[in-house]
Amino acid sequence: MNKFKESSFKIITYTASLFTIIILFGIIGSLFYGGIPIFNIVSIKEFLFNPAWHPTSDPPDFGILSLIIGSFLVTLGALIISIPLGLGSAIYISEIASARMREILKPIIELLAGIPSIVYGLFGVAFLSPFLIKIFNIPNGLNLFSASIILGIMVIPIISSMSEDALSTVPKNLREASLALGANKWETIIKIVLPAARSGVLTSIILGFGRAVGETMVVLMIAGGAAQIPKGIFQPVRPMPASVAAEMGETVVGSSHFHALFGIAIVLFVITFISILITEFVVGRKMK
């Protein structure tokens, strides 16, 4: 009977793993199947480095450079906000806060990860955008800056939670040895604990980058929707996920515009895949 249960468990887990792999390759295959035909119309170089995105004009322009730059600028702005706040909160929770405060703060920060992105988008449109218009006297509050702020808040739980886990795994005797040699609490955190948890912290930042660059709803609602290379932080932009979400429902299946949107999805997939490879490399080095 035990042998039967063990065999059944192996078969079930193997089948589940096999289906996961099949689904993954199916998604990747359909992505490339839909996107590759665009390169029969425009070259890869023109697709990636032409800033003009006018897929419905005559003749159409299928350059996504402005979309790529918009995605990276919004993501960079989000990381500038989320890294200090996420890492700072992780250090406080792991190294400074009392046990009681830790029990309160950690669930609150992790609760941010459970809020739907549409709620963040509504908050940005209803409150942040009018606030920025009033404070900075700008004509439009839906721009690169506001999208970076909301996206940065969304990424904080990832960086904070993973960094706190990495800091918590640092052996206690390293801290005690540092304090015994005369270092104060701050010096111990900066010079001993953080370097020891470097791989985990870097992994959290890379995963935060992957989360930010692929976010759709927030940038669709808050970034402004202008396919242009911004000249300032208060200029509207259109990141790649927002373009796919905004235009896919209006395209004719099989048209060049349809294939171009799949081409954007391929670029997003490659960027995310590279970030995952970097994460695996960082984790692999830590394990060695």
C-alpha distance (Angstrom), angle and dihedral (degrees) to the residues before:
residue distance angle dihedral
M1 . . .
N2 3.79 . .
K3 3.80 89.4 .
F4 3.79 90.4 52.8
K5 3.80 91.9 49.6
E6 3.79 91.5 48.4
S7 3.81 92.5 48.7
S8 3.80 91.6 46.8
F9 3.80 91.0 49.8
K10 3.82 91.1 50.8
I11 3.80 91.8 49.0
I12 3.82 92.7 48.5
T13 3.80 94.3 47.9
Y14 3.81 91.9 44.2
T15 3.80 91.1 50.2
A16 3.81 91.5 48.3
S17 3.81 91.0 50.0
L18 3.80 91.3 47.1
F19 3.81 92.5 50.6
T20 3.82 90.2 48.7
I21 3.80 90.7 54.2
I22 3.81 92.1 45.3
I23 3.81 91.9 50.3
L24 3.81 91.0 47.5
F25 3.79 93.7 51.3
G26 3.79 89.7 42.8
I27 3.80 90.9 56.4
I28 3.81 91.9 46.0
G29 3.81 91.5 46.8
S30 3.80 93.9 49.7
L31 3.80 89.9 46.9
F32 3.79 93.2 55.1
Y33 3.80 92.2 38.8
G34 3.80 89.6 57.8
G35 3.80 96.5 40.6
I36 3.80 106.8 40.1
P37 3.87 95.2 71.8
I38 3.82 90.8 66.9
F39 3.80 88.6 69.3
N40 3.80 88.8 63.5
I41 3.80 86.4 64.4
V42 3.81 101.3 38.0
S43 3.77 130.2 17.2
I44 3.79 120.9 -110.0
K45 3.81 89.0 -113.6
E46 3.80 92.9 53.8
F47 3.80 91.7 43.8
L48 3.81 93.2 52.7
F49 3.80 102.2 34.9
N50 3.81 105.4 33.5
P51 3.84 108.2 96.8
A52 3.82 94.3 -158.3
W53 3.80 113.9 99.3
H54 3.82 107.7 179.6
P55 3.81 104.3 137.1
T56 3.82 95.4 165.9
S57 3.80 98.9 46.8
D58 3.81 124.0 99.9
P59 2.97 106.8 -88.7
P60 3.81 94.8 19.7
D61 3.81 124.5 -133.5
F62 3.79 116.5 -141.5
G63 3.79 102.3 -174.9
I64 3.79 116.4 135.3
L65 3.81 101.2 -177.1
S66 3.82 91.3 109.1
L67 3.81 89.7 50.3
I68 3.81 92.2 49.1
I69 3.80 92.0 48.6
G70 3.81 90.4 46.5
S71 3.81 90.7 52.5
F72 3.78 94.2 48.4
L73 3.81 94.5 44.8
V74 3.80 92.7 50.6
T75 3.81 90.0 45.9
L76 3.81 91.9 47.4
G77 3.79 90.7 50.1
A78 3.80 90.4 48.7
L79 3.81 91.7 51.4
I80 3.81 91.7 47.9
I81 3.80 86.9 58.2
S82 3.80 100.4 36.2
I83 3.82 101.6 43.3
P84 3.85 97.3 61.0
L85 3.81 93.2 39.8
G86 3.80 95.4 41.7
L87 3.80 96.0 43.7
G88 3.80 92.0 40.9
S89 3.78 92.5 52.4
A90 3.81 90.4 46.5
I91 3.81 91.4 52.6
Y92 3.80 91.6 48.0
I93 3.81 94.0 48.0
S94 3.80 94.6 44.6
E95 3.80 102.6 36.9
I96 3.80 111.2 18.6
A97 3.81 113.1 23.9
S98 3.78 122.0 89.8
A99 3.79 119.4 -113.9
R100 3.81 90.5 -102.7
M101 3.81 93.0 50.0
R102 3.80 90.5 46.2
E103 3.79 90.7 55.2
I104 3.80 89.6 53.4
L105 3.80 101.6 41.4
K106 3.81 101.7 43.3
P107 3.83 96.1 58.1
I108 3.81 90.5 45.0
I109 3.82 92.3 53.9
E110 3.80 92.3 44.2
L111 3.81 89.0 49.5
L112 3.81 87.7 68.0
A113 3.81 88.5 66.0
G114 3.80 90.7 58.4
I115 3.80 96.1 55.0
P116 3.85 110.4 103.6
S117 3.79 114.7 -112.0
I118 3.82 90.5 -123.8
V119 3.82 88.2 64.2
Y120 3.80 90.3 54.0
G121 3.80 88.6 48.7
L122 3.79 93.1 51.3
F123 3.80 90.4 48.4
G124 3.80 89.9 52.2
V125 3.80 93.8 48.8
A126 3.81 97.3 41.8
F127 3.81 102.2 37.9
L128 3.81 115.5 6.7
S129 3.80 97.1 47.3
P130 3.86 95.7 51.9
F131 3.81 89.1 43.2
L132 3.82 92.3 54.7
I133 3.81 91.3 46.5
K134 3.81 89.9 54.1
I135 3.81 96.8 43.0
F136 3.81 100.3 42.4
N137 3.82 98.2 27.6
I138 3.81 93.2 -127.7
P139 3.82 125.8 155.0
N140 3.80 96.3 -128.7
G141 3.79 128.7 32.8
L142 3.81 93.7 -168.2
N143 3.77 100.9 88.2
L144 3.79 147.8 109.7
F145 3.81 93.5 -71.1
S146 3.80 97.2 52.3
A147 3.82 92.3 44.3
S148 3.81 90.1 51.5
I149 3.81 91.5 51.5
I150 3.82 95.0 51.3
L151 3.79 93.1 41.3
G152 3.80 90.1 48.5
I153 3.81 90.6 54.3
M154 3.80 89.5 50.9
V155 3.83 92.3 52.6
I156 3.84 95.4 48.1
P157 3.85 95.1 84.5
I158 3.81 92.3 54.0
I159 3.79 94.5 50.8
S160 3.79 94.2 38.8
S161 3.80 97.2 47.9
M162 3.79 97.0 43.7
S163 3.80 93.7 42.3
E164 3.79 91.1 49.2
D165 3.80 90.0 51.9
A166 3.81 90.1 50.0
L167 3.81 92.7 48.6
S168 3.79 91.3 48.0
T169 3.81 91.4 56.6
V170 3.82 92.5 59.2
P171 3.83 106.3 109.5
K172 3.79 114.3 -103.1
N173 3.81 92.2 -133.4
L174 3.82 90.5 67.2
R175 3.79 89.8 60.1
E176 3.79 92.3 45.0
A177 3.81 92.5 49.1
S178 3.80 91.2 50.7
L179 3.79 92.8 49.3
A180 3.80 90.7 45.8
L181 3.82 89.9 55.8
G182 3.79 90.5 57.0
A183 3.82 102.5 -94.9
N184 3.78 116.4 140.1
K185 3.82 125.2 -129.9
W186 3.81 94.7 -91.7
E187 3.81 94.1 48.3
T188 3.79 90.6 48.5
I189 3.81 91.8 52.6
I190 3.81 95.4 45.7
K191 3.81 100.5 38.7
I192 3.81 102.9 30.7
V193 3.81 114.7 18.6
L194 3.81 100.0 39.6
P195 3.84 95.2 47.6
A196 3.81 89.7 47.8
A197 3.83 90.4 52.4
R198 3.80 94.4 39.9
S199 3.82 96.1 116.7
G200 3.80 93.5 51.8
V201 3.79 92.3 46.2
L202 3.81 92.5 49.2
T203 3.80 89.9 48.0
S204 3.80 90.8 53.7
I205 3.81 91.0 50.9
I206 3.81 92.9 49.0
L207 3.80 91.5 48.8
G208 3.80 88.4 47.5
F209 3.80 88.3 53.8
G210 3.80 90.7 51.1
R211 3.80 90.6 49.3
A212 3.80 92.7 49.2
V213 3.80 98.5 44.8
G214 3.80 92.1 52.2
E215 3.81 98.5 43.9
T216 3.80 111.5 121.3
M217 3.79 115.9 173.0
V218 3.81 98.7 50.7
V219 3.81 95.6 48.8
L220 3.80 90.6 42.6
M221 3.81 90.7 56.4
I222 3.80 102.4 34.8
A223 3.82 111.4 24.3
G224 3.80 94.5 76.5
G225 3.80 100.7 -115.6
A226 3.82 98.4 -113.9
A227 3.82 114.2 140.8
Q228 3.79 95.4 -143.3
I229 3.78 140.9 110.9
P230 3.82 102.7 -102.8
K231 3.79 120.8 -126.0
G232 3.79 93.9 -160.1
I233 3.77 142.6 11.0
F234 3.82 92.2 -97.2
Q235 3.82 93.2 57.1
P236 3.83 119.3 107.4
V237 3.80 116.8 -112.7
R238 3.78 137.5 -177.6
P239 3.81 115.5 -139.1
M240 3.79 120.0 -155.2
P241 3.84 98.1 -101.6
A242 3.80 90.6 51.3
S243 3.81 91.1 53.2
V244 3.78 93.0 52.0
A245 3.82 92.7 46.5
A246 3.81 94.6 45.1
E247 3.81 98.5 45.3
M248 3.79 107.6 31.0
G249 3.80 93.6 81.1
E250 3.82 91.7 53.8
T251 3.81 99.1 49.3
V252 3.78 129.1 95.4
V253 3.78 111.7 -116.0
G254 3.80 109.1 -108.4
S255 3.81 95.0 17.8
S256 3.80 123.1 127.3
H257 3.81 89.5 -107.9
F258 3.82 89.2 53.9
H259 3.81 91.7 51.9
A260 3.82 91.3 45.1
L261 3.80 90.5 57.7
F262 3.79 89.3 51.7
G263 3.82 86.5 49.6
I264 3.81 88.7 57.2
A265 3.79 88.6 50.3
I266 3.82 89.4 53.2
V267 3.81 90.4 53.7
L268 3.82 89.9 49.9
F269 3.79 90.2 48.7
V270 3.82 92.1 51.2
I271 3.82 92.0 49.0
T272 3.81 91.9 49.2
F273 3.80 91.8 44.5
I274 3.81 91.1 52.8
S275 3.81 90.9 50.0
I276 3.83 89.3 51.7
L277 3.81 90.7 50.2
I278 3.79 90.2 51.1
T279 3.80 89.6 49.9
E280 3.80 91.5 50.9
F281 3.81 89.6 48.4
V282 3.81 92.0 51.6
V283 3.82 92.4 46.5
G284 3.80 90.9 45.1
R285 3.79 91.6 53.7
K286 3.81 89.7 49.1
M287 3.80 91.3 53.2
K288 3.81 91.4 51.0
